[in-house]
Amino acid sequence: MNLALTLFVCVLQGICGQETTTDPVTTGGANITSLGVQPSIKLGYALLLILGFGVFSVVVAIAFNLVRKKVYHDSDNVDTAFDAGGNVSIGLTATTIVSQWTWSATLLQSSTVASKYGISGPFWYGAGATIQILMFATLSIQLKTKAPGAKTFLQVIRARFGKNAHIVFCVFACVTNLVVMVSLLLAGTSVMTSLVEGLSLELACLIMAAVMGSYTLIGGLGATFYVSYFNTSLIFSMIILLVIEVYYNPSGRASNPLGSPDVIYHYLNQTKGPDGNAENSYLTFLSSGGAMFGVINIIGNFGTVFCDQSYWQSRVAAKPVQGVWGFIAGGLTWFAIPFTLATTMGLSYLALGTLRGAPLLSPADVDKGLVPPVVAQVLLQESGEYVLLLLILMAVMSTGSAEVIAVASIIVYDIYQIYGLPFRRNFKDGNCILCNKTLRKMDAEQQPYYNGKVDTSTTELFTMQKYVCVEDIEKDMCVCLSAYGCPDCAADRARRQEFSDTNTEEPYHCPTHGKYRQYQDSLMRIKSWIILWFTMLTIPLILFVVGVGLNLTWVFLFTGVLIGCTVIPIALSVIWSRVTSVAMIAGVISGCVSGLTAWLIMASTYEGGLGDFLKNTGRELVMFVGNCCSIGVGGIVCIVVSLVTGKIKSDKAYEEWEKTRNIENPLHPWSLKYAEEFGIDMNIAFWRPTQENMSKIFKRARLVAIIVGLVLAVGLVIIWPLAMMSIGVLSQTQFRMWTQFSQVWAFTVGTFIVIVPLVQEIYGIIKQVKQNRKDTKEPSREDSHGVNSNGTYTHEQVLRKRHTHEPVEHTTL
């Protein structure tokens, strides 16, 4: 409580403290006497503020764990750590997407392009990074229906294309996460060191690493959902505060010479824009530079969404329907952040520069992303500095934690379990991981009966047969008992609960699942170490990047050159059955090589060639060529090679997708999550929906994702900009309407993202509590005689009947 009060006092001192009456813009007062941002936040206050939010995030992470354990009864296992239970609501999915996609670069780079190209810059930044989220909704529902048990998109690639393709895409996935972290930390350190007095680069890196790693280590992916809600709410609150102060100046600050859209328009109309803009005006969409940036932005962000495990992970945490609407709502909500913030801060920067008679920043500082900090400092003075510091802190916490979890999931599921220390050294794909025997698909006559009829239209069983007979044993087929309802596992849980207050770890005794549970527990420890070490790795990484002279703009534009080649191959891996392993590898490698080659060749044509490396390779036309070659060649090669080498016919597609449907943890079968949708009583038998039924029941959600995604994407990148281009240079009335539209969008989606997730989560908790009370009144499914309430047998009885060649009735996984 004392810490909270102290933090509140510090924030009040920063936001409501005494304002100077000196106008730093027109008089060159104390706050700004030269180009650049002047650090004025006291280091002690900044550290206390960061510590307060760090402690708050840890508390939220602990609260999330308590809710999931006490209310939802989630087990503490590696799958839950990476999918948050797999039933996240629409609201939390949306707020997490907004939070993860709100990089530090989102808050800074969007205002940078606004200061370079005018009103088209914020739009192209927002639209160029929103369509990926909208279209990803389509891709993600394909993953959830074709590989519902997958935790990473790399698992799908390995199941379909084998080891070589899997290794290649693991490399690109890890590179993507590193590039995102570099962008995040470059922006974060740039703002923090420019605003906080006496804050060194090294200390700034250490602070951000501590903030990212602390609550992620405690709560896993689920904690990031809860913390993301608070972060997103604060981000929108801060943005709305800046909008009100810039456009309306309700407190009558003497330091704010703007105060209305008309004043900003007046100064913008007197400012000469870039040569590529119509009439050299910042008030037009007819901007060649803005359009070129839009293309680069679209390509680069496709790569950072499709090849970034953090977005797939958010999708894994939600069911198909909730995920589709969550991504659509999240994309439309996120658009308001760069669109509204950059329209406000970027255009205010230009107006203030005209008023001052000289730019507030040098070109180098602009490329570092310091436009919002300098505007906040000039207009709001000390309170503006605190607002920007909070915004950057929220962005670092949200995106950084998501990236840390993403890297941990890749290493755990796709590296350690496969190439590091697998559970079985000689495991054969398609076999049962528990016994390494062949999984068996049941014939129709062996399917369970419902109401006297065999229901073969809706479900199928893979080694979940109701009857295990001598033929299965002789054929060396898997007859492992299911972990769900296993009395030996229940006994293990009870025994471990009994000794939970001791410092010893009770071993598992279940002969079927015990060893695998022990292995899964070891993965939890590995996950924690990965989070710790990767978080620490970010410190030397960002120091190296800063040391070689890279800036935020260069890294942002270069992203598509490096990973744009992965976009189309990854998309095809979950939607097209005919794509082949050779095509996947050839596509990404040829795309990356051609993109880098074209980028370097184009840069060499400018004065100084590659000797002036950062300047010439960072030119927008050079980046544009590299981005286009990377994504274009990668996609074309992948499609052409697939058509040439592909041997999978349309009638064989069923077998191809069965490979991905068999991605599953036998301790936590994915079919359990869909019992409600299919109306299946899991107390009777362990069912797994067929491909046809999964497609049928989620057909509406898939159509919604496709139609809404395409319509909004076309509207955002074609219809809307063409309509604005037809206007030419905006008049004063049109500019006022434009700024008011951005404000209305921000207020509307901000209200949605604050209220809806909170209401849905509270409703979900209340519903679950009622269900728990109902369940306590019902008898247990397992009795004390070793026979489940559905009439199936325990492991010991199966073994006895094997020796007598008797049919054994049970359900297995």
N, C-alpha and C positions, 0 to 999 in steps of 0.2 A: 504493500500500500504506500509506504514512504517513497519507494522508487517511482511509483506511478505519479505521486504528487510532485516529486522533484522534476520528473520528465515534463509534466504538464506546465509547471512554472517556467521551465526553460523554453518550451515551445511558445508560451504566451509572451515571454520576453522577446523572442525573435519575431513573432508575428504582430504583436500589439505594442511593441516598444515605441519610444519617442522617435518621431520622424523629423528629419532635417528639412528645413524650408528651402535649402539651396537647390536650384534646378541644375542637375549635372549635365544636362544635354545642352542647354543654351549658354551656361556660364562657365562650363568646365570646372564645376565645383569639386568638392573633396572626394566624392565617390568615384567619379570618372574624370581623370585629367588627361588620359592618353588612351590609345587603342588597347583593348583587352578587358578582361574581367579582373576586378580587383578583389583578392581574397579578404573577407572581413569577418566571416563566422569564426568565433573562437573555437579552437581545437577541443577544449574541454566540453563545451556545449555540444559540439558535433558528435564527440565520442559518447556522451551521455545519451543523446538522442538515438544514435545507432544501437547502443547497448539496450536501450529500452525496447526498441522494436525487435531486437534479437531475442530478448527474454520473452516478449509477447508471442513471438513466433514459436518458441519452444513450448510455451504453455498451450498454445493452440494445437501443436503436434501431440502433446500428451493428452489433451482433451479428445482429440480425434481417436487416438488409440483406445481410450476408455469407452467412447461411444461404440466403436466397432466391436470391442470385446464384450462389454456388458449388455449392449442392446442388440447388436446383430450377431453376437457370438462367433465372430470371425476367429479362426485359429491363427496363431502367430507363425506363419510360414512364408516361404520365399515368394509364392505366387501372390498372396495377399499383399505383400510389400510392394509388388510391381503392378497389380491391377486394382488395388483398393477394394477388393470384394467383387468387382466386375458388374456392379449394378448402380453406377453413379447416375444421378438425376440429370435432366436436361439443363437445368439452371446451373448446377455445379460444373457440368461439362462446358457450357458456354463461358462461364466466368474463368475457368481454367485455360481455355483457348485464348481468351482475351489477355489473360495474365502472361501466358507463355509467349504469345506473339508480340507483347509489348516489351521489346528490347529497349535497352538504353538508347540504341540507335534510332528506334521508332520516335522517341521523344526529341532527339537531337537532329538526326539526319533529315527528317521530314521538314524541319524549319530551315535547315541548310538549303534544301532544294527550293523552298519557298523564297529564300533570299536571293537565289540565283535566277529563277524563272518566273516568279510572281505567282498568280493565283493557280496556274496549272500545276505547279510543283507539289503542293499538298494533296491535290486530287490524285495525281499520278502515283504518288507514294502510297496513298490509302487504297486506291482501286487496284494498283498493281500488286498489292500484297493481300488483298481481300479475296480475289477470285481463287487463289490457291486453296484457301480454307473452304470456300463454297464448293469447289470441285473435289476437294479431298473428302467431302461427305459421301460422294458417290464411290470413291475408291475405298473408303473405310467400311462401308456396308458390304462391299464385296469381300473384304477380309473377314468380317464378322460372320458372314454366312458360309464362306468357303473354307475358312480356317478358324473356327470359333475358339479353338483351344490355344492358338498362337499368342505369345506374349510379345514377340518382336516380328517385324516384317522380314527379318533375315531368316527366321525359322521357316517361313514360306519358301523363300528362295532355296534354302538347303533341301527341303522336302521335295521340291520340284526339279531342281537343277543340279544337285549334288555338291560335292566338296569344293571344286575349283571355283564355281560361280559364287558359292557362299563366302569363300575367303576374299575374293575380289570385292564383293559388296560390303563385307565387314570393314575392309580398309576404307572405302568411301564413306561409310556411315560414321566411323570414328573421326575421319577428316572433317566431315560436316559438323559434328559436335564441337570439334576444336575451333573451327572457323567461327561458329556462332559464339563460342566462349570468348574468342578474341574480340569480336565486334562488341560484345556486351561489356567486357572489361575495359577496352579502350575508351568507350564512351563514359563508363562509370568513373574511371580514374581521372579522365580529363576534366569532368565537371567537379568532382570532389576536390581535386587539388587546386582547381581554379577558384573555388568558393571558400574553402576552409583554410584559414590562416595557419601556416606552419605544418600543414599536412604533407608529408613526403609521399612519393610514388610508392615506395615499398610499404609504408604503413597503410596506404589506401588499398593496396592489393591484399594485404593481410586482413584488413577489416572486411572486405567483400568476401574473401574466402571463408572467414569465420561465420559471416551471416548466411552464406549459401549452404555451408555444410552442416551447421548445428542442428536445425530442425529437420533437415532432410535425413540426417543420420538417425534421428529419433523416430520420426513418423513415417518414413517411406513415401511412396507416391500419394497415398491417401492424405497425409498431412499437407502436401502441397495443394490439394484441392481446397481445404479449409483456409489455409493461409492465402491462397490465390484470391479467394473471395474478399478477404479483408484488404488485400493489396489493390485489387481492381476497384473496390469501393473508394479507397483513398485516392487512387489515381484519378478517377472521375471527379471526385470532390475537389482535388487540387486544380484540375483542368477547368472546371466550372468557375472556381475562384479566380483564376487568371483571366478567363473570358470576361467575367463581370468587371474586374478591375480595369482591363484594357479598354473595353467598349463603353463602359458606363461610369467608371470612377465614382462609385457611390459615396466614398468617404471624402471626396474632394481633395485628394493628395496633390500637393503643389509639385511633386516630382513627376506627375503624370501629365504631359502636355497633350495627350491624345484625347481619350475619353469618349469617342464616338466614331462610328464607321465613316461619317462624313469628313472628319478631320483626317483620318488615315487616307481616305480617297484623295483628299486635297494634296497631301504630300506625295502620294504615289503618282499622281498625275503630273507632278513636277520632276519626277525622277526618270532619268533615261535608263531604259531596260536594255537587255542584251540584243545584239544584232539579229539574232535568230527569231526574236519576237516581232509580231506585227506592230508597225509604227513605233518600234523600240519601247513598247509599253509593258509594264508588269501586270496590266489589267486585262490580259487576253489569254485565251487557250491556244491561239495560233503561235505556238512556240516550238521551233525545231529541237531546241535543247531539251525542253520539257518532254516532248514526245519520245526523244531518244532515251532519256532517262526512264521513261515509262516502260519501254521495251526491256531495257537492262534490268529494271526492277522486277518485272514480271518473270523473266527467265531465272534470275538469281533466286527469287523467292520460291519458285517452283522447286528448285533444288533443295532449299533449306526447309521446305515443308515435307516433300516426298521422301527425302533421304535422311530426315531427322527423326530418330526413334522417339523423341518426346511426343510428337503429334500422334504417332501410331499408338503410343502408350496411353494417351488420353482417350483414344478410340477404344482400346482394349478394355478400359475401365468402365465403359458404358455398353448397354445392350444396343442392338441395331437401331431400333426406333429412336431411343433417347439420344444415341450418338449422332444420328442424322440431323435431328432438330437442334441438338446442342451445337454442332459445327455451323449450321446455318445462322442460328442466333448469335453465336460467338463471332462469326465473320462480319455480320452487319453491325454488331456492337463495336468491334475493334476498329472498324473503318472510321468511326467518329474520333478516335484518339489522334491519329496523325492529321486527319482532315481538319478538325476543329482547332487543335493545338497549333499546327503549323500555319494555318490561315491567320490565326491570332498573333502568334509570336513572330513568324517569319515576315509577314507584311508590316508588323509594327517595327521590326528591325529596319526595314527599308525606309519607313516613314521617319523614324528617329534619325537615321543617317542623313536624310534630306534636311531635316530641321537643324541638325548639328553642322551641316555643311561638309561632312566627311564621314566615311564609314566608321562604325563603332569598333569593328574588328579588322584585323589584317586577313588576307586570303588564307593564310595558314591556320589562323584561329577559327575561321569559318569552317574549314575542312575538318577541324577537330570536333566540330559540333557545338561550339560555344555560343551560337545565336540565342537560344532560349535563356541561358544564364545571364547574358549581358542585358537582354531586354528586361528580364525579371529584376535585375539589379538596378537598372536605370529607373524603371517605372514604379516598382514596389519597394525598392531599396532592401532593407534587412529582411523584411517579411518575404519578399520575393526570393531571396536567397534560400531561406528555409524551405519554401515551397518546392523549389527546384531540387534541393538536396533530398527532400522526402520522395519526390517523383523518381529520381534516379535510384534511390535506395529500394523503393518498391520494385522497380524494373529489374534490378540486379537480383533481388531475392527471388522473384517469380521465375524469370527465365533461367537464372543460374541454377536454381534447385532442380528445375525440370531437366536441364542438360546433364546435371550430375546423375540423376536417376536414370536417364536414358543411357548414359555410358555404362553405368553399373549393370543395367539389364542386358546390354549387349555382351559385356564381359562374362556375366553369369550364365546366360542362356546360350550364347553363340560361340564363346571362346573357351571358358573354363569347363563347361559340361561336355563340350564336343572334343576339344583338342588339348585341354589342360589335364584335368583329372576326371574322366567320365565315370559314371557309376559302373558300367560294364565295358571292359577294354575291347572285347570282340563283338560288340552289339551290332546286330544287323537291322537296318531300317525295315520297318514293317513287322518286326517282332515285338513281343511284350517286353518292356524294359525290366519287369520284375523277374521273369524266368528265362527270357531270351528265346522263347518258343514262338511258333507261328501263330499270329492272330487269326481267328477263324470267323468268317462271315456265315451267319446262320441261313439255312434254307427256310422257305415259307412254312413248311410243316412243323418246324421247330420253334416258331415264334410263339410267344405267350398268347393265351386266349383272353378275350374280354367279352363278357356277356355271351359266352358260348361260341364266339367267332374269332377266327384268326385275323388280327388287324395287321395286314402287310402293306397297307397303302400309306400309312403315316410314319412308321418307324422301322428301324432295322437294328440288329444286334451284332456287334463285333466282339467276340469272346465274352459276350454278356449272356450266353445261352442259359436257358432255364434248366436244361438237362445236360450233364456232363457224363458221357458214357465211356465204355471201354475202348470204342473206336478212336475217340479223341486222344486217349492216353497212348494207344499203340501208334497213332500217327504223329506223336510228339507235338500235339496241339497245346496251346496255352489253356489251362484250366484254373488260373489264379482267381481266388476269391476277390470280390470287390472290396475296396477300402470303405466304401459307404455301407454302413450297417455291419461291418465286421466286428464280431464280439471280442476277438483278440485285440483289435485296435482300441475298442472301447475300454477293455481292461487296462491296456497301456495308458490310456488317457487318465483313467481313474487313479492308477498307481502313481503317475507323475504328478497329478494334482495333490495327492496325499502327501508327497514329499516336496511340494513346491516351496515350502518355507525353509528348506534346508539348503546348504551350499553345495550339495551334490546333485548330479544329473542322473536321474533314473533311466536305465537303458530300456530300449524297446524289446519286447519279447514276442511280438507277432511274427510267426514263421514266414508269412507271405509278404508283409509290408514293412516289417521292422527295420531291416537294413536300408531300405530306400528312404524311410522317414529319417533315419540317422544321417543319411547322405544329404537330404534336403535341409536338415538343421545345419549341417556344415556350410551349405550355400548361404544361409542367413549370415553366418559369421564372415564369409568371404565378401558378401554384399557390403557389410559395414566397413571392412577394410578398403574395398574399392572406392566407396564414397569418400573416405578419409584421404586416401592417397591421391585420387583425382582432384579433390578440392585443393590439396597442397600443390599439385602440379600446376594449377592455374597461376600461382605466384611467379615462378620463374618464366612461365610462358608469356605473360603479359610484359614482364620486364624485358624479355628478349625482343618482343615485337616493338615496344617503344624504343628500345636501344637501336634497332636497325632503321628507325625513322618512318614506320608505317603509320598512316593516319586512318581515321574512321571511314572517310569517303573512299579511299583506295581499297580497303578491305571489303567494304560493302559492295562496291562495283565488281570486284574481282571474284566474288563468291560464285556467280553463275558460270564464269569461265572454268572454274575448277570442278564444280559438281553438277552443272546443268546437264551433263551427259547422262546422269542417272535417272532423270525424270521419266522419260518414256519407257525405258526398260522396267523400272519399278512398277509403273502403272500397268504395263502389260503382264507382269508376273501374277497379278491377281484378277485380271479380267479376260485374258486370252489364253486358251488352252494349248495353242499351237506354238507358242514361243518356246525356244530351245535354249539349252545351256550355252551352246556355242554362240548363239545370237546375243544372249545377255552379256557375255564376257566381251565379245567383239564390239558390241554397241557402246559400252561404257569406256572401254580403253581407247577405241578409235575416236570417240567423241571428245574425250579429255585431251588426247594428244593433238587432235586437229584444232581444238579450241585454244590450247596453249600456243601452238605453232602460229596460228593466224594472229593471235594477240601479240606475239613477239615480232612477227614480220611487220605488222601494221605499225607497231611502236618504233621500229627501226627506220621507218620512212621519214620521221620528223627530225628536226635539227637536233644534233647531239646523239641521235640513235639510242642504242641501249646503254650507252655510257651515262646518259642522264636518265637512269632507269625509272625511278619512282615518278618523275614528272611525265615522261612520255608514255609509260605503260599505264598511267592513271588517267590519260585523256579519255573523254567520254566516247569518242568515235572508236578508239582502240578497244575499249572495253565492250562496246556494242558489237564489234566484229567478232571478238573472242566469245562472247556469250552466245551469239547466234550460231556460230560454227559448232560450239560444244553441244548445245541441245539439238540442233538440226542433224548433224552427222550421227550423233548417238542414237537418235530415234530412227533415222532412215536405215542405218546399218542393222540395227536390231530387227526391224520389220523385214527387210530384204533377206537377211540371213535366215530368219525363222521360216520364211516361205520356201527358201531353197533347201534347208536341212530338215525342216519339220516333217515328221512322219505320223503325227497324231491327227487322226481324222475326227470329224465332229462326233461320230458315234463312240469314239474312245475318250471323249472329254470327261465322261463320268469317272473313269478310272484315274485320270490325271488329277481331278479335284479330290478324289478319295485320299491321295497322298497328303494333302494339306489338312483334310478333316481328321486324319489320324495323329496330328500333332496334339499331344495331350499328356497331362500329368495324371498317372493312374490313381494318385491319392485324391485328386480334385477333378473329376470328370466334368467336361464342359456341358454335358447334357443336363446336369443338375440345374444349371442356371436357366434352362429353357422349359422346365417342367410346367411352370405357370402358363406360358404361352401356348403349350400344346395340351394342357389339361391332363397331364400324366401324373398318376399316383406313384411317386417314387418309392412308396412303401411296398409296392407289389413287384415291380421289376425295374431294371435299369435299362431305360430306353435311350436310343440315340436317334434323333430325327434324321430322315433321309435328306439327300440333296434336294429332291423335288419338293419335299415339304418345307424345308428351310426357305427355298426360293418362293414358294407359294405364300407362306404366312407373312413373309417380309417383303412381298412384292410391292405393296403400296409405299412402304418406306423407301424402297429402291427407286421407284418412279418419282417420288417427291424429291429425292436427292438429285436425280438426273435432271428433271424439269426445272426445279427451282435453281439448282446450280447453274445450268446453262442460261436460263433467262436472266438471272442476276449478273452472271459474268458478261454476257453480251451487252446488257444494259450499262454495266459499269465501264467497260473498256471500249465500247463502240458507239452505242446510241447516245449516252450522256456526253462524252467529249465532243462528238460530232455536232450535237445541238449547241454546245457552248462555242465551238469554233464558228458556227454560222452567225453568231452574234458579233464577232469581231472584238473590238475593245469595249469593255463594259462602261456604261454611263454611271453616274453617281447613284441613281436609283437602283440600277441593276446590281451594283456593287453592294449597296446596303442590303438588298434582298439576298445576295449570295452569302454574306456574313451572317445574316439572321437565320438562313437555312442551316448553316453549319452549327449554329448555336442550338437550334431546335433539335437537330439530330442528336447532338451530344446530351441535351437534357433528357430526351426521350429514352435513348438506350441506357443512359446512366441510371434513370429511375428503374428500368427493367432489370438491369444487372445487379442492383442493390436489393430489390424486393423479391424477385422471383426465386433466385437460389435459396434465400433464407426461408421463404414460405415452404418451398418444396422439401427442404431438408428437415424442417420442423415437422411437417406432415408425415414424412417418411419415418421419422423416429417415433412419433406417436402411434402410427400404424403398426410398427414393429413391436412396440411395447405391448399393445393389445394382443398381437399374435403370440407373443411370448407368454402372456397370462393364459391364453387359451391352450397353448401347448402344455403348460404345467398341469392342466387338469386331465390330459390324456395319458394313457399308459405308455410305457416305453416300448419301442419296437423290438427290443431284445430281452429275452427272459433269462433266468438263471440256469437253464438247462443246456445252454449252448446252442439253442435253436432259435432263429429269428422269428419274430411274430408273423412274418409272411410265409413261414413254413420252410425256409431254406436252412441249410446245414452249416456248421462251423468247419473250420479247416481240419480239425482232428477227425471229424466224421467223414470228410471227403477222403482223407488218406486211408481210413479203414475200409471204405467201400471200394477204393481203387484195388486193393488187394483181393477183394472178392468179386471184382468185375461187375459190381452193381451200379446201375444208373444213379447218379448223384444229382439231386435237385437243388440248385442254388443259382444265384446271380453273381456273375463275375465281371470284372472290368477288362 
